[in-house]
Amino acid sequence: MDNKDFKTRLKIAKEEILKKDSNESNNRGLLMGSAFRLGTELVAAVVVGTIIGFILDNWFGTKPWFIITFFFIGVVAGTLNVIRVANNMQKKNQ
């Protein structure tokens, strides 16, 4: 085996390893971003629902009924948002 041939094959192998590592790193970042987005969708809906319930309770003097009601509405809305976003992500990947 020729020394030049060995160096060429070694260089090609190193490039493939670097390319593979780069792709894995990009995929890991995309997955982390997707997970963060899904978590944010859920938390934001619950927080907004709870704040709306708090404001309505202060306005009508009905504590804690609107807070409880809008908390659960926020949970349902957040869950539906997460399902919708996850389905859209899945369609993009196919």
Backbone bond lengths (Angstrom), bond angles and torsions (degrees), N, CA, C in turn:
res aa  C-N    CA-C-N  psi(-1)  N-CA   C-N-CA  omega(-1)  CA-C   N-CA-C  phi
1 M - - - 1.450 - - 1.526 107.88 -
2 D 1.256 113.35 136.86 1.457 123.77 -177.70 1.532 110.20 -79.87
3 N 1.322 118.34 140.85 1.461 124.21 179.70 1.530 110.84 -62.28
4 K 1.329 116.74 -38.55 1.467 121.90 179.68 1.534 110.03 -66.52
5 D 1.327 116.37 -41.07 1.462 121.57 178.45 1.528 110.34 -63.16
6 F 1.326 117.21 -41.93 1.455 122.16 179.18 1.532 110.62 -62.67
7 K 1.325 116.96 -45.35 1.459 120.96 179.61 1.519 111.47 -62.61
8 T 1.324 116.70 -38.69 1.465 120.99 179.03 1.530 110.23 -64.85
9 R 1.323 116.73 -46.77 1.465 120.26 179.45 1.519 111.42 -64.38
10 L 1.330 117.10 -38.28 1.458 121.51 177.61 1.525 110.77 -63.82
11 K 1.309 117.04 -42.21 1.464 122.06 179.14 1.527 110.56 -63.08
12 I 1.326 117.28 -43.76 1.461 121.80 178.76 1.524 110.55 -63.03
13 A 1.328 117.08 -42.58 1.468 121.14 179.65 1.525 110.78 -63.48
14 K 1.332 117.58 -42.66 1.463 120.91 178.44 1.520 111.45 -63.00
15 E 1.315 117.36 -40.76 1.467 121.23 179.06 1.520 110.72 -63.59
16 E 1.327 117.12 -40.30 1.462 120.58 178.92 1.526 111.36 -65.67
17 I 1.328 116.65 -39.96 1.462 120.29 178.24 1.521 110.45 -64.79
18 L 1.324 117.64 -44.75 1.460 121.28 178.72 1.521 111.31 -63.08
19 K 1.325 116.37 -39.81 1.462 121.21 178.99 1.529 109.99 -63.99
20 K 1.330 117.17 -43.03 1.459 122.14 179.65 1.524 110.51 -64.48
21 D 1.341 117.49 -44.60 1.461 121.45 178.61 1.523 111.04 -61.93
22 S 1.320 117.05 -39.53 1.459 121.52 179.77 1.525 110.42 -64.99
23 N 1.336 117.52 -43.34 1.460 121.30 178.73 1.520 111.43 -63.65
24 E 1.349 117.35 -42.05 1.462 120.79 178.75 1.522 111.16 -64.34
25 S 1.315 116.62 -38.87 1.461 120.55 179.15 1.527 110.51 -65.50
26 N 1.326 117.20 -42.96 1.466 120.55 177.94 1.515 111.10 -63.07
27 N 1.338 117.26 -43.15 1.466 120.81 179.66 1.521 110.67 -63.90
28 R 1.335 117.03 -40.51 1.460 120.79 179.35 1.525 109.89 -62.14
29 G 1.328 116.97 -41.79 1.455 120.87 178.70 1.516 112.27 -65.18
30 L 1.322 116.89 -40.19 1.463 120.51 177.70 1.516 111.45 -64.44
31 L 1.323 116.80 -40.88 1.461 120.54 179.49 1.526 111.16 -66.54
32 M 1.315 116.91 -40.79 1.465 119.97 177.97 1.529 110.73 -64.84
33 G 1.321 116.77 -40.27 1.454 120.48 177.38 1.516 112.14 -63.78
34 S 1.317 115.86 -40.32 1.468 120.37 178.44 1.528 110.92 -65.20
35 A 1.317 116.90 -43.80 1.462 120.60 179.12 1.526 110.80 -63.45
36 F 1.332 116.70 -41.47 1.458 120.61 178.42 1.528 110.54 -63.21
37 R 1.327 116.55 -40.54 1.463 120.31 -179.91 1.524 110.73 -64.56
38 L 1.329 117.05 -43.71 1.464 120.01 -179.59 1.524 110.95 -64.03
39 G 1.317 116.87 -42.42 1.462 120.05 178.05 1.517 111.84 -63.79
40 T 1.317 116.49 -40.33 1.457 120.89 179.51 1.531 111.33 -65.62
41 E 1.323 116.67 -39.82 1.472 120.62 177.89 1.524 110.59 -57.64
42 L 1.321 116.12 -45.88 1.465 120.59 -177.20 1.523 111.25 -68.30
43 V 1.308 117.00 -49.06 1.470 120.89 -177.49 1.526 111.08 -64.18
44 A 1.323 116.92 -41.64 1.473 120.10 -178.47 1.524 111.16 -62.31
45 A 1.330 117.04 -42.29 1.464 119.65 -179.58 1.531 111.13 -64.38
46 V 1.325 116.91 -41.20 1.473 120.32 179.56 1.527 110.42 -66.43
47 V 1.321 117.37 -43.12 1.472 120.75 -179.63 1.523 110.91 -64.74
48 V 1.316 117.02 -44.57 1.474 120.06 179.88 1.523 110.47 -63.54
49 G 1.323 116.96 -43.97 1.466 119.75 178.10 1.514 112.19 -60.93
50 T 1.317 117.23 -42.85 1.461 121.20 179.94 1.524 111.14 -65.78
51 I 1.323 117.35 -40.81 1.476 120.48 178.88 1.526 110.53 -64.61
52 I 1.318 116.77 -42.24 1.469 119.47 177.55 1.523 110.04 -61.19
53 G 1.334 117.14 -43.80 1.469 120.47 177.69 1.513 112.12 -61.80
54 F 1.332 117.21 -40.32 1.458 121.36 178.76 1.527 110.93 -62.84
55 I 1.328 115.90 -44.92 1.478 120.11 179.56 1.526 110.88 -63.00
56 L 1.328 116.60 -44.76 1.469 119.49 179.68 1.527 111.43 -65.31
57 D 1.326 117.81 -38.35 1.464 120.46 177.08 1.520 111.40 -63.16
58 N 1.311 117.45 -41.35 1.469 119.80 177.25 1.515 111.40 -66.42
59 W 1.306 116.12 -36.77 1.467 120.93 -178.68 1.529 111.46 -68.67
60 F 1.351 116.29 -45.54 1.462 120.41 -176.15 1.527 113.48 -96.98
61 G 1.324 118.16 -9.13 1.462 121.17 179.71 1.524 112.67 69.40
62 T 1.300 117.46 38.71 1.466 121.38 -175.71 1.526 112.62 -115.00
63 K 1.327 118.53 28.79 1.472 120.50 -175.65 1.509 110.44 -51.95
64 P 1.256 122.41 138.67 1.454 134.47 -0.41 1.516 113.16 -105.16
65 W 1.320 118.33 18.55 1.469 121.18 -168.60 1.516 114.35 -64.24
66 F 1.316 118.11 -45.77 1.474 119.24 179.52 1.536 111.39 -69.53
67 I 1.339 116.85 -34.10 1.470 119.02 177.48 1.523 109.93 -61.61
68 I 1.322 116.28 -47.58 1.471 120.23 -179.44 1.524 110.71 -63.77
69 T 1.322 116.52 -45.93 1.470 120.93 -178.12 1.523 111.09 -61.92
70 F 1.315 117.20 -49.02 1.462 120.01 -176.91 1.533 112.60 -75.01
71 F 1.330 117.33 -23.08 1.458 119.46 171.63 1.531 109.51 -61.37
72 F 1.327 116.13 -49.09 1.465 119.26 -179.63 1.527 112.32 -68.55
73 I 1.322 117.23 -33.68 1.471 119.97 174.11 1.527 109.53 -63.62
74 G 1.332 117.08 -39.87 1.466 121.40 177.13 1.521 111.77 -64.24
75 V 1.333 117.66 -39.50 1.461 121.04 178.19 1.528 110.10 -63.30
76 V 1.320 116.91 -44.95 1.469 120.46 179.17 1.526 110.37 -64.64
77 A 1.324 117.18 -45.58 1.465 120.58 -179.95 1.533 110.83 -63.13
78 G 1.324 116.73 -41.73 1.464 120.33 178.64 1.512 112.03 -64.17
79 T 1.321 116.74 -42.01 1.462 120.60 178.20 1.522 110.83 -63.25
80 L 1.319 117.05 -43.29 1.469 120.36 177.90 1.527 111.18 -63.93
81 N 1.332 117.37 -38.83 1.473 120.55 176.28 1.520 111.60 -62.87
82 V 1.332 116.52 -43.06 1.461 120.28 179.85 1.526 110.15 -62.76
83 I 1.326 117.35 -43.24 1.468 121.11 178.86 1.524 110.44 -62.86
84 R 1.333 116.85 -43.51 1.464 120.83 -179.26 1.531 111.18 -63.91
85 V 1.323 116.79 -46.50 1.466 120.95 -179.54 1.530 110.72 -65.12
86 A 1.335 117.00 -41.65 1.469 120.34 179.33 1.508 110.88 -63.32
87 N 1.330 117.91 -40.13 1.471 120.95 177.09 1.520 111.03 -63.94
88 N 1.333 117.11 -40.76 1.474 119.91 177.96 1.512 111.20 -65.16
89 M 1.331 118.35 -39.29 1.459 121.68 177.59 1.524 110.42 -64.43
90 Q 1.312 116.02 -39.81 1.457 120.32 -179.32 1.530 110.42 -66.44
91 K 1.324 117.67 -40.15 1.470 120.88 178.05 1.530 111.23 -63.83
92 K 1.338 117.12 -38.33 1.467 120.82 179.42 1.529 111.48 -65.63
93 N 1.338 116.16 -34.69 1.475 120.21 -178.04 1.521 112.78 -76.50
94 Q 1.304 117.76 -18.28 1.485 119.92 -178.19 1.470 112.11 -86.99
